[in-house]
Structures are given as C-alpha cells and as structure tokens.
Amino acid sequence: MLNLQRMTLFAAVVDSGSFTAAAQNLGLTKAVVSFNVRQLEKELGVTLLIRSTRQLTLTEPGQLFYQRGVALLKEAECLQDDVRTNHTGLSGSLRITTTPEFGAQVVIPLLAEFCQLHPGLRVRHASSSRHEDLISERFDVAIRLGTLADSRYHAALISRFAILPVASPGWQERHRVDSLQALASAPWIIHERLPTPLRWEVTHQAGQRETLEISSTPQIVADSAQALMAFARAGSGVALLPEWLVKEAIAQGELVQLLPDYRFSRQGVYALYPDAQHVPARVRTFIDFLRQRMG
C-alpha cells in the first residue's frame, strides 16, 4: 500500500529541487526527508531520483510516479477538505500572495473578514511584486491585476477596475494637458512591469475609440504602483494608476485626473491557482467570497 506521507515528501523534493529546500519548506530535517524518500524507493522497488552533488534528476519511473502521484495527493487533499468542510467548516492552511498595494488596500481587509468567518482556517499571506511560482513556493492562490500572460496557471476573474492618468495639480497647471495629443507627448512615469506601457486603447465618452501612443521618452521608470504615485505627487509627470489606489489622493486634491472624458480599458483582478481539477474547498470558498465582496 502506498504511503501518502512519503509521496508528499517525494513531491516536495521534486518541487523544490533539493532535499535541503524541501526539508526547510516542510519544517523537517534533511535526514527525515531523505530517509522517507529512500524507503519509498525501497517499497516501490525502483529508483525515483538520481542524486548528485549539484542536482537531482528524475528517472523515467520517477517522472511517471511524480505526475500520477501529485494528482493522487491533490485528489486525497480535496476529499479530506470536502469531508471536513461539510462537518466542521473550513480548515487547513490557505497560502495567498498579492502585490503590496492591492493586498494592503483591498485583499487584506477582506482576508481578515474571511478568517473571522472561518476560525478553523490558518492563513499565510505574502506580499510581493514579483510573480512567484505557485507550485515551488507552495501558494494556493495568487491575486494578480491587469492582463494575464502566464498560461501555466488557471485563472478566475474576480472583478474589474478603472485606470486613470493622473498628475499633480502643479504639474497640470504648468503643462495644460487638454487633448489626447498633448497627453501622448507629455512626460510620463512608466511602470516597468506592464507589457505595453507606451500604447493604450482609449474610448471617448461620445463613443469613439482611439489609440494613445506615448511619443515622449520616459525619464522615470518604476516597478510599483506606489512608487509611480509618489513620483506623480512630486510633480514628475503623468502616471497611469488604478482608481482604487488614487481615488483618495484625487479627493484630497493631491492628484488630478487628466482628460476625464476619456476611458482607458478596464483591468481585471484575477485569482490564479495551479490545478483546476483539484481545487481545495478552502480555495473555492475564498474565490467565491472575493467575487461576492469585490464584484
């Protein structure tokens, strides 16, 4: 009979790339992980991993066992979650990653409410602007904004939000941006993580669609929306930012929206998860909760 615990340790070694990293992620010693993988190989009668000083390599049986084993482990986890949820409510660990700005302003308050609704659930939240590997980093859900380009994961659309071109009041007084052409030639502050930061589709309130091609060479490039907003407040130029981030600064007169008669394409809020066939109940419930609160 297969030992699911040893299968879990073996999968962790493959996902993390080493016995040491797997032991650290699981809170075990390297010796315990290594012993259990050796015992698993002994029980199966095959070599699953070829060990060297620099790397681990899956054998052909190891590759097959890993692919089928991961699916089996996820099926067992989903079954356990569903049974427990029906009896005692959500339990286990929910691991989530978000960007710092959207996490702090939107997701974390909702996550706190979700924890109160499900006191048996343990939550780990990681705030990061980089796109983590959900599998190796062992995250259940990643909340991502904008337009998705990574097809490795499955995505659930949570909601959409507006993006606004903004600048400081003093900057607008000096430059008087009053047309799309003036906006295209204005000094811009660019977000380096955007796929096409210099080209945008816009729609006038009268209905006609146009393309905004930023013609000026950006003097400032930043890697976070918070940094872009700080530069815009300081009068460095135009920044294109989410409405949820800048609406308070606009209300307080620290920023002004440029060309309010034009609308930029709305951006999406997505929940990314690794496997659509084996989605734990806690993940499904959290995604549905976000849709209800943010939709």
N, C-alpha and C positions, 0 to 999 in steps of 0.2 A: 504494500500500500504506500502511495506517495505521501511524503511528509511535507505538508503545505508550508510549515515554518522554514524548512530547509530550502524549498523552492523560492520563498520570499527572499532569503539571504542571497541565494544564487542570482536572482533577478537584480537585486540591489548592487551586487558586484559588477554585473554587466552594465547596468545603467550608469554607474559612477565611474567605471573604468579601472577600478583598483580595489583590493581588499581593504586598504587603509581608509580610502574615502567612504566605502560602504560602511565600515565599522563606525566611523565618525557620524555619518548620517543617521545610523540606527541606534547610536548610543551604546555600542558593544565594543569588546576588544577585538583586535585583528585576529587573535588566536581563535576566538569563538567562531567568527565568521569563516575562517579558513577550515577549521575542523568540520563544521557543518557541510560545507561545500564538498570536502573530501568524502564525508560519509554519504552524501547524496550520490556522488560518482560511484562509490562502492556499491550502494544499493541498486543503482541502475546497471552497473557492470560496464560503463563506458566512460571515457574521458570527455568532460564538457568544456574544460578550459585548458589551454596551453599557457603555462606561466613562464615568463622570462623576467629578467631584471628590469626591463624597460616598459613592457606592456603585457596585457592579457589578450589572447586571441581565442575566439570561439571555434571549436571543432565543428564539423558538419552536424554530428548528433547534438552538440551543444546549441547550435543555431536553431535547430528544429525544436529542441526542448525549451529554449528560451521563448520562441514565438508562441508555441502552444501553451507553455506554462504561464506566461503573462496573461493570456486570455483566460485561462482557468482560474488564476488568482483573482482577477478582476470580477469574474462571474461569482466566485465564492464571496468576495467582499460585498458585491451588490446584494446577494442573497442575504448575507448577515445583516446588512444595513436595513433592507426592507423588512425583515422579520423584527429586528429591534425597534425600528421606527413605528411599526404597527402596534407594538406592545408598550413601549416606554417613551416614544418620541425620538428625535434626532440625537445621535451620539457619535463618538469617534472624533476624528480630527479633520478640520476644514482648513486647507492651506491656500491662501489667496495672495496674489501680488497685484499692485496697482501702481500707476505713476504717482509721484509725491503730491502734486497739486490736486488732481481729481480724487485721489484717495482721501486726503485730508478734508477737502471741502464737501465731497459728496458721498463717497463709499463708506468711510469710517463711521459717520453718524448712523447710516443705515445698518452697518455691520454691528454696531453696539445695540441697536434695537433688535436685530436678528438674534443676538446672543441672549437677550432678555427673554425672547420668546422660546428659546431652546437652551435651557440651562445645562443640559447634559452634553452639549457640544463644546469641544475645545477648538479655539480658533487661533491660527497663526497668520499674521498679516506682514507682508514685506513690501516696503515702499522703494521703488526703483524705476529709473527712467529707461534702463536697458531692457531688452526683450529676453527674458530668461527662457531657458529650455525647460518646459514644464515637466518633462519626464525626468531628466537628470537632477533637476532642482526639487523634484517631488512636490510640485504645486498641483492642486486640484483645479484651480480656476485662475485665469489672468484677465483682468479688466483692461481692455485696450480701446483707444479712441482713434477716430479718423477713418481711413480706408484701409482695409486689411490686404496684405500682400503675402502673408505666410499661409500656405495651404497645408502645412503639416498637421494643423490642429482643426478641430471642429469649432464653429463659432455660432453663438446665439445672439441675435440683435436684441439689445435691451431697450434702447431709446435713441433719439437723435437730438442734436443741439446745433444752434446757430454759431457762426464765427463772424467776428466783426473787425474791420480795420479801425484801429484806434491810434491816437497820438495825444500828446499833452496839449492843453489849451494854448500855452505859449507858442508851441511849435505850429499849431494850426493858424494862429494869428500872423505868424511870420510867412507862412507858405501859401495860405489861402487855397487849399485843395478843393476845387469846386466842380471838377469834371473827372471822368474816368481816365482821360488822357493825362491830366495833371497827377492823378494818383499813380499811374504807371511810371511816370518819370520822377516821382518823389523819392527821397532817401528812405530805404526800407531796412527794418531789422528782421532777419530771417531765422526761422527755426531749421536747424541743420538736419533734423530727423524726418522732415517732410519729403515725400518722393518727388514732387514737382513744386518747389516753393516759389517759383517765378511765373507760374501760369495758373490762372484760375478762371472758372466759368462763373459768370455773374448774371443775375436777372434783374432788370429794372422793374419797378413797381407797376409800370404800364404793361409789362408782359414780355418785352423783347429781351432775348438772350444775347450776351456778348462775351468776348474773351478778354480778360485782363492779362496783358503781357508786361511784366515789370521790366522796364528797359534800363533802369539805373543799376550800376554795380553795387551790391550791398556792402556797406562799410562794416556792419556789425552782424555777426552770426553767433547764435547761442543754441544750447542744447536743451533748454527747458522753457516752458511757457512762463514760469515765474520770472526767469531772467529777462525774457522778452518784455514782459510787463514793466519790470524795473527800468529797463532802457527807455521804454516809451514814456514812462512817468518823468524820466530825467530829460526829456526833450531830444532824444537821439534820432527820432524818425517815426515811421509808421510800422506798427506790428499788427499782424492778423491773429486774433486771440479768441478763445471760446467765450461765449456770452456769460456762461456760468462763472467764469473767472473774473471778468472785468465789469460786470454789471454794478457792483458796489462802488468801484472806483469812478465809474461814469456818473452814478447817482450823487457822489460826493464832489464832483467837479474836478477830480484829479486827472481824468482822461475824457476825451470826446470821441464819439463815433463819427467817422468820416463817411461822406456820401450815404446817408441813411436811406436814400431812395433805391439803393442797390442791395441785392441779397446775394451772398455767396452760398455755394452748395452746402447744405446741412451735412454735418458729420455724424458718424454713428458711434454708439457706445456698445461694445461687444464683450461677451463673456466667452473666453477661449478655454477649451478643455481637451485633453489628449485623446479620448476614445469615446465615440458616440454610442458604441454598442454596450458599454459597461459604465454607465454614469451612476455613481452612488446617489442614494436618496438625498443625502445632505447637499450634494451639488445641485441636483434638480430643484430642490426646495429653495435653495438660495437664489438661483437664477430666476425662478418664478417670483420670489419676493422682490428682487430688484426690478423686475418688469412692472409689478404692481405699484411700487413706490415711485419709480422714475418714469414710467411710460406716460 
